[in-house]
């Protein structure tokens, strides 16, 4: 049996605290839970901010020579179905990216790794 080539460990694995978004203030971000985006092994993950939550399907890529991640997502916004896409670039110890709602809002975001994650 041929072994499948293992993928290198993603630098995005773990939970990241979404600290800022261009379209919403911090009070809204942490409305239900502390806002986060999380990348898990197997190219899956999730995020939650305000009343928006989504399940992620991601891929590691490079953007301008920097480690980056691109993802699609499916979830809900105030209990209404929602989906979209997004990306983030690893800039030192911070993620900077964009999240897009299909046919709707878009927002820049900044996130920091939660303490104890990614070790």
C-alpha positions as CSV (number, residue, x, y, z in Angstrom):
1,X,0.0,0.0,0.0
2,X,1.3,3.5,-0.9
3,X,1.5,5.9,1.9
4,X,-0.1,9.3,1.4
5,X,2.4,12.1,1.6
6,X,1.9,13.9,4.9
7,X,1.3,17.7,4.8
8,X,3.6,20.0,6.7
9,X,2.2,21.4,10.0
10,X,0.2,24.6,9.3
11,X,1.4,27.7,11.1
12,X,-2.3,28.7,11.6
13,X,-3.3,25.7,13.7
14,X,-5.0,26.7,17.0
15,X,-7.4,29.3,18.2
16,X,-6.9,33.0,17.5
17,X,-8.7,35.8,19.3
18,X,-10.3,38.3,16.8
19,X,-9.2,41.5,18.4
20,X,-10.5,44.0,15.7
21,X,-12.8,44.2,12.7
22,X,-13.2,47.2,10.4
23,X,-17.0,46.9,10.2
24,X,-17.9,46.1,13.8
25,X,-16.8,47.4,17.2
26,X,-15.3,45.3,20.0
27,X,-18.5,45.3,22.0
28,X,-20.3,43.6,19.2
29,X,-17.4,41.2,18.5
30,X,-17.5,39.6,21.9
31,X,-21.4,39.7,22.3
32,X,-21.9,35.9,22.7
33,X,-18.4,34.6,23.2
34,X,-14.9,36.1,23.0
35,X,-14.5,36.5,19.2
36,X,-12.3,33.8,17.6
37,X,-11.2,32.0,14.5
38,X,-9.8,28.5,14.9
39,X,-7.9,26.3,12.4
40,X,-7.9,22.6,13.1
41,X,-6.0,19.7,11.5
42,X,-7.6,18.3,8.4
43,X,-8.2,21.8,6.9
44,X,-11.3,22.4,9.1
45,X,-12.0,25.1,11.6
46,X,-14.6,27.6,12.8
47,X,-15.1,31.2,13.8
48,X,-17.5,33.1,16.0
49,X,-18.0,36.9,16.4
50,X,-21.0,38.8,17.4
51,X,-24.1,36.8,16.3
52,X,-22.1,35.2,13.4
53,X,-20.6,31.8,13.4
54,X,-19.3,29.6,10.7
55,X,-17.6,26.3,9.9
56,X,-14.4,26.7,7.8
57,X,-12.8,24.7,5.0
58,X,-9.3,26.2,4.5
59,X,-6.1,25.8,2.5
60,X,-2.6,27.0,3.4
61,X,-1.1,29.3,0.6
62,X,1.4,32.1,0.2
63,X,0.5,35.7,-0.4
64,X,3.4,38.0,-1.4
65,X,5.8,35.4,0.0
66,X,4.1,35.3,3.4
67,X,2.3,32.3,4.9
68,X,-1.5,32.7,4.3
69,X,-4.7,30.9,4.6
70,X,-7.7,31.0,2.3
71,X,-11.1,29.6,3.4
72,X,-14.7,29.2,2.6
73,X,-17.3,29.1,5.3
74,X,-20.9,28.1,6.0
75,X,-22.9,29.1,9.1
76,X,-25.4,31.6,10.3
77,X,-25.8,35.3,11.1
78,X,-28.5,35.9,13.8
79,X,-29.8,32.4,13.1
80,X,-30.2,33.1,9.3
81,X,-28.2,30.9,7.0
82,X,-25.0,32.6,5.8
83,X,-21.9,31.7,3.9
84,X,-18.8,33.3,2.4
85,X,-15.1,33.2,2.1
86,X,-12.0,34.8,3.6
87,X,-8.3,34.9,3.8
88,X,-5.6,35.8,6.4
89,X,-1.9,36.5,6.3
90,X,0.5,35.6,9.1
91,X,2.4,38.8,9.9
92,X,4.7,38.1,12.8
93,X,2.5,36.9,15.6
94,X,-0.7,38.4,14.2
95,X,-3.2,37.4,11.6
96,X,-4.5,40.1,9.3
97,X,-7.2,39.3,6.8
98,X,-10.6,39.7,5.3
99,X,-13.9,37.9,5.7
100,X,-16.7,38.2,3.1
101,X,-20.4,37.3,3.4
102,X,-21.8,36.0,0.1
103,X,-23.6,38.9,-1.5
104,X,-23.2,41.0,1.6
105,X,-20.9,42.6,4.1
106,X,-17.1,42.4,4.2
107,X,-14.7,43.3,6.9
108,X,-10.9,43.4,7.6
109,X,-9.9,41.6,10.8
110,X,-6.9,41.3,13.1
111,X,-6.4,38.3,15.3
112,X,-3.8,37.3,17.9
113,X,-3.0,33.7,19.0
114,X,-4.8,32.7,22.2
115,X,-2.3,32.0,25.1
116,X,-1.3,28.4,25.1
117,X,-2.3,27.7,21.5
118,X,0.0,26.6,18.7
119,X,2.7,25.1,21.0
